[in-house]
Amino acid sequence: MSAPDRAIVELDVHGMTLYQAQIAIDAALRRAKGAYRIRVIHGYRGGTALRDGIRSRYAADARVKRVELGLNSGETDLVLREF
């Protein structure tokens, strides 16, 4: 596989509202042609509303195979296809 086929797209949504984050994530999903995963960095120290909203919204999205916990509590991975 070439490098773009293994790509992880990172998207930082710190400081955004849930609505703003959804717009940014939806745009990333449209542009993620070769990516197999989008890592959404949302943080967790300011509360969990953004994290919980992202996880519930994209768990039900047909473009996302599954939602995984990221490397830490401040990240959520949206798996688009298997690696």
Beta strands, then each sheet from edge to edge (+ up, - down):
strand 1: 8-12
strand 2: 37-41
strand 3: 66-69
strand 4: 75-79
sheet 1: 1+ 2+ 4- 3+
end
